[in-house]
């Protein structure tokens, strides 16, 4: 059985982390295969949104520590430079929206991979844990970048240092996730949200993502210039023309992602 399940339907690429017996912890095979699937999502025109989730009871409990301590294993430097950093970079650079659907535990790198996605939804049973301090490490996989931007400096510092479990309702309250759904509706509601994303003007969403990426490093003036540049690109798309005509005609737009 593959450690990454992949299926495209309704213009959505469904990617499932698939080591459920180990709470979907990452090893080298799984990390490299996820990168390959994300590259495939970028290249496939039919894919207009990505739905990332985990098989079984949890989303992802982070790194397989047995691989870390294995003298024949890849080692920490390789795990970061060849596994997690490329995954985070691919998700942020993917010109399509990525929705993380978190059920159960999302810990360590698993939590931070979820939090780097464009939209994060959780089931009521979900929890997020920055487990690094418990074993003498720092948050990686973009954790020190995304967490303070999501929840603020003080909360991020406490969450990272104390390693406390953040339950779904608390994660929603502090802005770590977009929405929390009850267990009985989680799958249908998260799928419906992915369908909505896939039906929106894909190029405009990609340009929005690009603008948001740079908003954290640009000055105010530089961000205005970037918005101007990206808006010109958005206005040149077929979906913009369709959106305007639909608005004027008082009908629902039929976006094609072009």
C-alpha positions as protocol buffer text, in pm:
chain_id: "A"
residue {
  index: 1
  type: UNK
  ca { x: 0 y: 0 z: 0 }
}
residue {
  index: 2
  type: UNK
  ca { x: 137 y: 340 z: -97 }
}
residue {
  index: 3
  type: UNK
  ca { x: 221 y: 583 z: 184 }
}
residue {
  index: 4
  type: UNK
  ca { x: 50 y: 857 z: -19 }
}
residue {
  index: 5
  type: UNK
  ca { x: -293 y: 804 z: -175 }
}
residue {
  index: 6
  type: UNK
  ca { x: -374 y: 1025 z: -473 }
}
residue {
  index: 7
  type: UNK
  ca { x: -695 y: 1072 z: -668 }
}
residue {
  index: 8
  type: UNK
  ca { x: -827 y: 1348 z: -894 }
}
residue {
  index: 9
  type: UNK
  ca { x: -1201 y: 1403 z: -923 }
}
residue {
  index: 10
  type: UNK
  ca { x: -1420 y: 1709 z: -973 }
}
residue {
  index: 11
  type: UNK
  ca { x: -1103 y: 1913 z: -1042 }
}
residue {
  index: 12
  type: UNK
  ca { x: -977 y: 1835 z: -691 }
}
residue {
  index: 13
  type: UNK
  ca { x: -660 y: 1642 z: -615 }
}
residue {
  index: 14
  type: UNK
  ca { x: -723 y: 1436 z: -301 }
}
residue {
  index: 15
  type: UNK
  ca { x: -392 y: 1362 z: -127 }
}
residue {
  index: 16
  type: UNK
  ca { x: -405 y: 1133 z: 174 }
}
residue {
  index: 17
  type: UNK
  ca { x: -112 y: 1066 z: 408 }
}
residue {
  index: 18
  type: UNK
  ca { x: -140 y: 690 z: 441 }
}
residue {
  index: 19
  type: UNK
  ca { x: 48 y: 533 z: 731 }
}
residue {
  index: 20
  type: UNK
  ca { x: -254 y: 507 z: 962 }
}
residue {
  index: 21
  type: UNK
  ca { x: -102 y: 241 z: 1187 }
}
residue {
  index: 22
  type: UNK
  ca { x: 165 y: 499 z: 1282 }
}
residue {
  index: 23
  type: UNK
  ca { x: -63 y: 807 z: 1283 }
}
residue {
  index: 24
  type: UNK
  ca { x: 78 y: 894 z: 938 }
}
residue {
  index: 25
  type: UNK
  ca { x: 425 y: 988 z: 1061 }
}
residue {
  index: 26
  type: UNK
  ca { x: 666 y: 1082 z: 785 }
}
residue {
  index: 27
  type: UNK
  ca { x: 955 y: 874 z: 663 }
}
residue {
  index: 28
  type: UNK
  ca { x: 1173 y: 951 z: 362 }
}
residue {
  index: 29
  type: UNK
  ca { x: 960 y: 754 z: 117 }
}
residue {
  index: 30
  type: UNK
  ca { x: 642 y: 933 z: 220 }
}
residue {
  index: 31
  type: UNK
  ca { x: 802 y: 1279 z: 217 }
}
residue {
  index: 32
  type: UNK
  ca { x: 949 y: 1237 z: -131 }
}
residue {
  index: 33
  type: UNK
  ca { x: 627 y: 1089 z: -266 }
}
residue {
  index: 34
  type: UNK
  ca { x: 425 y: 1382 z: -128 }
}
residue {
  index: 35
  type: UNK
  ca { x: 660 y: 1621 z: -307 }
}
residue {
  index: 36
  type: UNK
  ca { x: 608 y: 1429 z: -629 }
}
residue {
  index: 37
  type: UNK
  ca { x: 230 y: 1443 z: -593 }
}
residue {
  index: 38
  type: UNK
  ca { x: 238 y: 1817 z: -522 }
}
residue {
  index: 39
  type: UNK
  ca { x: 445 y: 1864 z: -840 }
}
residue {
  index: 40
  type: UNK
  ca { x: 183 y: 1666 z: -1025 }
}
residue {
  index: 41
  type: UNK
  ca { x: -89 y: 1893 z: -888 }
}
residue {
  index: 42
  type: UNK
  ca { x: 101 y: 2194 z: -1016 }
}
residue {
  index: 43
  type: UNK
  ca { x: 137 y: 2053 z: -1366 }
}
residue {
  index: 44
  type: UNK
  ca { x: -212 y: 1907 z: -1416 }
}
residue {
  index: 45
  type: UNK
  ca { x: -447 y: 2167 z: -1566 }
}
residue {
  index: 46
  type: UNK
  ca { x: -751 y: 1968 z: -1455 }
}
residue {
  index: 47
  type: UNK
  ca { x: -649 y: 2012 z: -1088 }
}
residue {
  index: 48
  type: UNK
  ca { x: -787 y: 2339 z: -954 }
}
residue {
  index: 49
  type: UNK
  ca { x: -768 y: 2268 z: -580 }
}
residue {
  index: 50
  type: UNK
  ca { x: -588 y: 2027 z: -347 }
}
residue {
  index: 51
  type: UNK
  ca { x: -743 y: 1846 z: -50 }
}
residue {
  index: 52
  type: UNK
  ca { x: -477 y: 1723 z: 194 }
}
residue {
  index: 53
  type: UNK
  ca { x: -576 y: 1488 z: 475 }
}
residue {
  index: 54
  type: UNK
  ca { x: -464 y: 1184 z: 672 }
}
residue {
  index: 55
  type: UNK
  ca { x: -591 y: 827 z: 675 }
}
residue {
  index: 56
  type: UNK
  ca { x: -735 y: 672 z: 988 }
}
residue {
  index: 57
  type: UNK
  ca { x: -763 y: 845 z: 1324 }
}
residue {
  index: 58
  type: UNK
  ca { x: -505 y: 1119 z: 1281 }
}
residue {
  index: 59
  type: UNK
  ca { x: -380 y: 1376 z: 1033 }
}
residue {
  index: 60
  type: UNK
  ca { x: -7 y: 1335 z: 1094 }
}
residue {
  index: 61
  type: UNK
  ca { x: 198 y: 1289 z: 1412 }
}
residue {
  index: 62
  type: UNK
  ca { x: 512 y: 1437 z: 1256 }
}
residue {
  index: 63
  type: UNK
  ca { x: 841 y: 1262 z: 1191 }
}
residue {
  index: 64
  type: UNK
  ca { x: 904 y: 890 z: 1234 }
}
residue {
  index: 65
  type: UNK
  ca { x: 1165 y: 910 z: 1510 }
}
residue {
  index: 66
  type: UNK
  ca { x: 1284 y: 558 z: 1438 }
}
residue {
  index: 67
  type: UNK
  ca { x: 1418 y: 691 z: 1109 }
}
residue {
  index: 68
  type: UNK
  ca { x: 1592 y: 982 z: 1284 }
}
residue {
  index: 69
  type: UNK
  ca { x: 1787 y: 762 z: 1524 }
}
residue {
  index: 70
  type: UNK
  ca { x: 1866 y: 495 z: 1264 }
}
residue {
  index: 71
  type: UNK
  ca { x: 2243 y: 518 z: 1197 }
}
residue {
  index: 72
  type: UNK
  ca { x: 2169 y: 422 z: 837 }
}
residue {
  index: 73
  type: UNK
  ca { x: 1888 y: 677 z: 812 }
}
residue {
  index: 74
  type: UNK
  ca { x: 1895 y: 1015 z: 637 }
}
residue {
  index: 75
  type: UNK
  ca { x: 1983 y: 1224 z: 945 }
}
residue {
  index: 76
  type: UNK
  ca { x: 1831 y: 1550 z: 1068 }
}
residue {
  index: 77
  type: UNK
  ca { x: 1995 y: 1782 z: 815 }
}
residue {
  index: 78
  type: UNK
  ca { x: 1870 y: 1574 z: 521 }
}
residue {
  index: 79
  type: UNK
  ca { x: 1525 y: 1534 z: 673 }
}
residue {
  index: 80
  type: UNK
  ca { x: 1484 y: 1912 z: 690 }
}
residue {
  index: 81
  type: UNK
  ca { x: 1656 y: 2009 z: 364 }
}
residue {
  index: 82
  type: UNK
  ca { x: 1520 y: 1725 z: 147 }
}
residue {
  index: 83
  type: UNK
  ca { x: 1190 y: 1636 z: 317 }
}
residue {
  index: 84
  type: UNK
  ca { x: 1005 y: 1911 z: 503 }
}
residue {
  index: 85
  type: UNK
  ca { x: 1142 y: 2235 z: 361 }
}
residue {
  index: 86
  type: UNK
  ca { x: 1064 y: 2125 z: 3 }
}
residue {
  index: 87
  type: UNK
  ca { x: 712 y: 2017 z: 105 }
}
residue {
  index: 88
  type: UNK
  ca { x: 637 y: 2354 z: 268 }
}
residue {
  index: 89
  type: UNK
  ca { x: 788 y: 2542 z: -25 }
}
residue {
  index: 90
  type: UNK
  ca { x: 582 y: 2343 z: -275 }
}
residue {
  index: 91
  type: UNK
  ca { x: 258 y: 2406 z: -88 }
}
residue {
  index: 92
  type: UNK
  ca { x: 320 y: 2781 z: -63 }
}
residue {
  index: 93
  type: UNK
  ca { x: 430 y: 2809 z: -428 }
}
residue {
  index: 94
  type: UNK
  ca { x: 158 y: 2585 z: -571 }
}
residue {
  index: 95
  type: UNK
  ca { x: -55 y: 2811 z: -795 }
}
residue {
  index: 96
  type: UNK
  ca { x: -372 y: 2648 z: -666 }
}
residue {
  index: 97
  type: UNK
  ca { x: -544 y: 2654 z: -326 }
}
residue {
  index: 98
  type: UNK
  ca { x: -450 y: 2381 z: -79 }
}
residue {
  index: 99
  type: UNK
  ca { x: -704 y: 2283 z: 185 }
}
residue {
  index: 100
  type: UNK
  ca { x: -586 y: 2086 z: 489 }
}
residue {
  index: 101
  type: UNK
  ca { x: -860 y: 1871 z: 642 }
}
residue {
  index: 102
  type: UNK
  ca { x: -741 y: 1774 z: 990 }
}
residue {
  index: 103
  type: UNK
  ca { x: -901 y: 1495 z: 1186 }
}
residue {
  index: 104
  type: UNK
  ca { x: -736 y: 1375 z: 1506 }
}
residue {
  index: 105
  type: UNK
  ca { x: -381 y: 1468 z: 1596 }
}
residue {
  index: 106
  type: UNK
  ca { x: -159 y: 1701 z: 1394 }
}
residue {
  index: 107
  type: UNK
  ca { x: 173 y: 1714 z: 1576 }
}
residue {
  index: 108
  type: UNK
  ca { x: 522 y: 1842 z: 1505 }
}
residue {
  index: 109
  type: UNK
  ca { x: 592 y: 1868 z: 1134 }
}
residue {
  index: 110
  type: UNK
  ca { x: 242 y: 1734 z: 1072 }
}
residue {
  index: 111
  type: UNK
  ca { x: 89 y: 2035 z: 1248 }
}
residue {
  index: 112
  type: UNK
  ca { x: 307 y: 2281 z: 1060 }
}
residue {
  index: 113
  type: UNK
  ca { x: 240 y: 2125 z: 720 }
}
residue {
  index: 114
  type: UNK
  ca { x: -131 y: 2170 z: 793 }
}
residue {
  index: 115
  type: UNK
  ca { x: -87 y: 2528 z: 912 }
}
residue {
  index: 116
  type: UNK
  ca { x: 104 y: 2632 z: 600 }
}
residue {
  index: 117
  type: UNK
  ca { x: -193 y: 2543 z: 378 }
}
residue {
  index: 118
  type: UNK
  ca { x: -421 y: 2811 z: 237 }
}
residue {
  index: 119
  type: UNK
  ca { x: -732 y: 2695 z: 422 }
}
residue {
  index: 120
  type: UNK
  ca { x: -729 y: 2471 z: 730 }
}
residue {
  index: 121
  type: UNK
  ca { x: -1042 y: 2303 z: 862 }
}
residue {
  index: 122
  type: UNK
  ca { x: -1063 y: 2060 z: 1149 }
}
residue {
  index: 123
  type: UNK
  ca { x: -1297 y: 1805 z: 1296 }
}
residue {
  index: 124
  type: UNK
  ca { x: -1409 y: 1855 z: 1655 }
}
residue {
  index: 125
  type: UNK
  ca { x: -1169 y: 1574 z: 1752 }
}
residue {
  index: 126
  type: UNK
  ca { x: -864 y: 1744 z: 1604 }
}
residue {
  index: 127
  type: UNK
  ca { x: -572 y: 1876 z: 1805 }
}
residue {
  index: 128
  type: UNK
  ca { x: -252 y: 2061 z: 1717 }
}
residue {
  index: 129
  type: UNK
  ca { x: 69 y: 2005 z: 1910 }
}
residue {
  index: 130
  type: UNK
  ca { x: 409 y: 2169 z: 1871 }
}
residue {
  index: 131
  type: UNK
  ca { x: 575 y: 1863 z: 2018 }
}
residue {
  index: 132
  type: UNK
  ca { x: 934 y: 1968 z: 1951 }
}
residue {
  index: 133
  type: UNK
  ca { x: 1030 y: 2103 z: 2295 }
}
residue {
  index: 134
  type: UNK
  ca { x: 932 y: 1771 z: 2451 }
}
residue {
  index: 135
  type: UNK
  ca { x: 1233 y: 1610 z: 2285 }
}
residue {
  index: 136
  type: UNK
  ca { x: 1473 y: 1906 z: 2293 }
}
residue {
  index: 137
  type: UNK
  ca { x: 1409 y: 2047 z: 1945 }
}
residue {
  index: 138
  type: UNK
  ca { x: 1268 y: 2368 z: 1797 }
}
residue {
  index: 139
  type: UNK
  ca { x: 960 y: 2393 z: 1572 }
}
residue {
  index: 140
  type: UNK
  ca { x: 1057 y: 2331 z: 1211 }
}
residue {
  index: 141
  type: UNK
  ca { x: 867 y: 2291 z: 883 }
}
residue {
  index: 142
  type: UNK
  ca { x: 783 y: 2659 z: 890 }
}
residue {
  index: 143
  type: UNK
  ca { x: 639 y: 2650 z: 1241 }
}
residue {
  index: 144
  type: UNK
  ca { x: 828 y: 2955 z: 1366 }
}
residue {
  index: 145
  type: UNK
  ca { x: 714 y: 3144 z: 1055 }
}
residue {
  index: 146
  type: UNK
  ca { x: 345 y: 3057 z: 1028 }
}
residue {
  index: 147
  type: UNK
  ca { x: 242 y: 3015 z: 1391 }
}
residue {
  index: 148
  type: UNK
  ca { x: 311 y: 3373 z: 1513 }
}
residue {
  index: 149
  type: UNK
  ca { x: 143 y: 3512 z: 1201 }
}
residue {
  index: 150
  type: UNK
  ca { x: -167 y: 3303 z: 1271 }
}
residue {
  index: 151
  type: UNK
  ca { x: -207 y: 3344 z: 1647 }
}
residue {
  index: 152
  type: UNK
  ca { x: 25 y: 3629 z: 1753 }
}
residue {
  index: 153
  type: UNK
  ca { x: 368 y: 3636 z: 1912 }
}
residue {
  index: 154
  type: UNK
  ca { x: 270 y: 3566 z: 2274 }
}
residue {
  index: 155
  type: UNK
  ca { x: 49 y: 3267 z: 2200 }
}
residue {
  index: 156
  type: UNK
  ca { x: 294 y: 3127 z: 1946 }
}
residue {
  index: 157
  type: UNK
  ca { x: 579 y: 3151 z: 2196 }
}
residue {
  index: 158
  type: UNK
  ca { x: 381 y: 2972 z: 2466 }
}
residue {
  index: 159
  type: UNK
  ca { x: 251 y: 2703 z: 2231 }
}
residue {
  index: 160
  type: UNK
  ca { x: 599 y: 2637 z: 2091 }
}
residue {
  index: 161
  type: UNK
  ca { x: 779 y: 2632 z: 2426 }
}
residue {
  index: 162
  type: UNK
  ca { x: 522 y: 2451 z: 2640 }
}
residue {
  index: 163
  type: UNK
  ca { x: 417 y: 2204 z: 2372 }
}
residue {
  index: 164
  type: UNK
  ca { x: 57 y: 2213 z: 2496 }
}
residue {
  index: 165
  type: UNK
  ca { x: -218 y: 2042 z: 2301 }
}
residue {
  index: 166
  type: UNK
  ca { x: -443 y: 2294 z: 2125 }
}
residue {
  index: 167
  type: UNK
  ca { x: -786 y: 2142 z: 2078 }
}
residue {
  index: 168
  type: UNK
  ca { x: -994 y: 2220 z: 1770 }
}
residue {
  index: 169
  type: UNK
  ca { x: -1232 y: 2471 z: 1929 }
}
residue {
  index: 170
  type: UNK
  ca { x: -942 y: 2665 z: 2081 }
}
residue {
  index: 171
  type: UNK
  ca { x: -753 y: 2655 z: 1749 }
}
residue {
  index: 172
  type: UNK
  ca { x: -1057 y: 2807 z: 1578 }
}
residue {
  index: 173
  type: UNK
  ca { x: -1097 y: 3074 z: 1845 }
}
residue {
  index: 174
  type: UNK
  ca { x: -736 y: 3190 z: 1816 }
}
residue {
  index: 175
  type: UNK
  ca { x: -736 y: 3190 z: 1435 }
}
residue {
  index: 176
  type: UNK
  ca { x: -518 y: 2886 z: 1381 }
}
residue {
  index: 177
  type: UNK
  ca { x: -785 y: 2719 z: 1166 }
}
residue {
  index: 178
  type: UNK
  ca { x: -1066 y: 2852 z: 948 }
}
residue {
  index: 179
  type: UNK
  ca { x: -1352 y: 2632 z: 1069 }
}
residue {
  index: 180
  type: UNK
  ca { x: -1426 y: 2335 z: 1292 }
}
residue {
  index: 181
  type: UNK
  ca { x: -1691 y: 2081 z: 1195 }
}
residue {
  index: 182
  type: UNK
  ca { x: -1858 y: 1816 z: 1406 }
}
residue {
  index: 183
  type: UNK
  ca { x: -1733 y: 1466 z: 1333 }
}
residue {
  index: 184
  type: UNK
  ca { x: -2053 y: 1360 z: 1156 }
}
residue {
  index: 185
  type: UNK
  ca { x: -2032 y: 1644 z: 904 }
}
residue {
  index: 186
  type: UNK
  ca { x: -1656 y: 1688 z: 878 }
}
residue {
  index: 187
  type: UNK
  ca { x: -1598 y: 1489 z: 560 }
}
residue {
  index: 188
  type: UNK
  ca { x: -1896 y: 1623 z: 367 }
}
residue {
  index: 189
  type: UNK
  ca { x: -1840 y: 1982 z: 477 }
}
residue {
  index: 190
  type: UNK
  ca { x: -1467 y: 1983 z: 405 }
}
residue {
  index: 191
  type: UNK
  ca { x: -1526 y: 1821 z: 65 }
}
residue {
  index: 192
  type: UNK
  ca { x: -1788 y: 2086 z: -14 }
}
residue {
  index: 193
  type: UNK
  ca { x: -1539 y: 2358 z: 71 }
}
residue {
  index: 194
  type: UNK
  ca { x: -1282 y: 2199 z: -164 }
}
residue {
  index: 195
  type: UNK
  ca { x: -1545 y: 2190 z: -440 }
}
residue {
  index: 196
  type: UNK
  ca { x: -1611 y: 2560 z: -386 }
}
residue {
  index: 197
  type: UNK
  ca { x: -1239 y: 2638 z: -415 }
}
residue {
  index: 198
  type: UNK
  ca { x: -1212 y: 2428 z: -732 }
}
residue {
  index: 199
  type: UNK
  ca { x: -1498 y: 2622 z: -894 }
}
residue {
  index: 200
  type: UNK
  ca { x: -1349 y: 2965 z: -824 }
}
residue {
  index: 201
  type: UNK
  ca { x: -1120 y: 3152 z: -1070 }
}
residue {
  index: 202
  type: UNK
  ca { x: -802 y: 2950 z: -1017 }
}
residue {
  index: 203
  type: UNK
  ca { x: -557 y: 3204 z: -1157 }
}
residue {
  index: 204
  type: UNK
  ca { x: -700 y: 3478 z: -938 }
}
residue {
  index: 205
  type: UNK
  ca { x: -662 y: 3252 z: -634 }
}
residue {
  index: 206
  type: UNK
  ca { x: -301 y: 3179 z: -732 }
}
residue {
  index: 207
  type: UNK
  ca { x: -229 y: 3552 z: -762 }
}
residue {
  index: 208
  type: UNK
  ca { x: -399 y: 3612 z: -427 }
}
residue {
  index: 209
  type: UNK
  ca { x: -177 y: 3345 z: -272 }
}
residue {
  index: 210
  type: UNK
  ca { x: 130 y: 3509 z: -427 }
}
residue {
  index: 211
  type: UNK
  ca { x: 30 y: 3847 z: -282 }
}
residue {
  index: 212
  type: UNK
  ca { x: -29 y: 3700 z: 63 }
}
residue {
  index: 213
  type: UNK
  ca { x: 311 y: 3527 z: 55 }
}
residue {
  index: 214
  type: UNK
  ca { x: 486 y: 3860 z: -3 }
}
residue {
  index: 215
  type: UNK
  ca { x: 270 y: 4060 z: 238 }
}
residue {
  index: 216
  type: UNK
  ca { x: 479 y: 3933 z: 530 }
}
residue {
  index: 217
  type: UNK
  ca { x: 806 y: 4077 z: 395 }
}
residue {
  index: 218
  type: UNK
  ca { x: 704 y: 4373 z: 176 }
}
residue {
  index: 219
  type: UNK
  ca { x: 673 y: 4732 z: 289 }
}
residue {
  index: 220
  type: UNK
  ca { x: 329 y: 4889 z: 253 }
}
residue {
  index: 221
  type: UNK
  ca { x: 439 y: 5071 z: -61 }
}
residue {
  index: 222
  type: UNK
  ca { x: 595 y: 4759 z: -212 }
}
residue {
  index: 223
  type: UNK
  ca { x: 280 y: 4561 z: -144 }
}
residue {
  index: 224
  type: UNK
  ca { x: 65 y: 4821 z: -321 }
}
residue {
  index: 225
  type: UNK
  ca { x: 293 y: 4796 z: -625 }
}
residue {
  index: 226
  type: UNK
  ca { x: 270 y: 4417 z: -615 }
}
residue {
  index: 227
  type: UNK
  ca { x: -110 y: 4433 z: -593 }
}
residue {
  index: 228
  type: UNK
  ca { x: -113 y: 4659 z: -899 }
}
residue {
  index: 229
  type: UNK
  ca { x: 107 y: 4417 z: -1095 }
}
residue {
  index: 230
  type: UNK
  ca { x: -95 y: 4110 z: -998 }
}
residue {
  index: 231
  type: UNK
  ca { x: -430 y: 4279 z: -1054 }
}
residue {
  index: 232
  type: UNK
  ca { x: -330 y: 4354 z: -1414 }
}
residue {
  index: 233
  type: UNK
  ca { x: -255 y: 3985 z: -1460 }
}
residue {
  index: 234
  type: UNK
  ca { x: -588 y: 3888 z: -1305 }
}
residue {
  index: 235
  type: UNK
  ca { x: -775 y: 4134 z: -1527 }
}
residue {
  index: 236
  type: UNK
  ca { x: -624 y: 3969 z: -1835 }
}
residue {
  index: 237
  type: UNK
  ca { x: -771 y: 3625 z: -1756 }
}
residue {
  index: 238
  type: UNK
  ca { x: -1074 y: 3469 z: -1920 }
}
residue {
  index: 239
  type: UNK
  ca { x: -1226 y: 3410 z: -1578 }
}
residue {
  index: 240
  type: UNK
  ca { x: -1225 y: 3785 z: -1509 }
}
residue {
  index: 241
  type: UNK
  ca { x: -1417 y: 3846 z: -1830 }
}
residue {
  index: 242
  type: UNK
  ca { x: -1660 y: 3568 z: -1737 }
}
residue {
  index: 243
  type: UNK
  ca { x: -1701 y: 3705 z: -1385 }
}
residue {
  index: 244
  type: UNK
  ca { x: -1787 y: 4053 z: -1509 }
}
residue {
  index: 245
  type: UNK
  ca { x: -2033 y: 3924 z: -1769 }
}
residue {
  index: 246
  type: UNK
  ca { x: -2197 y: 3699 z: -1509 }
}
residue {
  index: 247
  type: UNK
  ca { x: -2229 y: 3987 z: -1265 }
}
residue {
  index: 248
  type: UNK
  ca { x: -2382 y: 4216 z: -1527 }
}
residue {
  index: 249
  type: UNK
  ca { x: -2612 y: 3937 z: -1646 }
}
residue {
  index: 250
  type: UNK
  ca { x: -2714 y: 3852 z: -1290 }
}
residue {
  index: 251
  type: UNK
  ca { x: -2616 y: 3486 z: -1331 }
}
residue {
  index: 252
  type: UNK
  ca { x: -2376 y: 3245 z: -1162 }
}
residue {
  index: 253
  type: UNK
  ca { x: -2029 y: 3261 z: -1325 }
}
residue {
  index: 254
  type: UNK
  ca { x: -1887 y: 2952 z: -1493 }
}
residue {
  index: 255
  type: UNK
  ca { x: -1515 y: 2981 z: -1420 }
}
residue {
  index: 256
  type: UNK
  ca { x: -1272 y: 2756 z: -1609 }
}
residue {
  index: 257
  type: UNK
  ca { x: -949 y: 2832 z: -1428 }
}
residue {
  index: 258
  type: UNK
  ca { x: -814 y: 3018 z: -1732 }
}
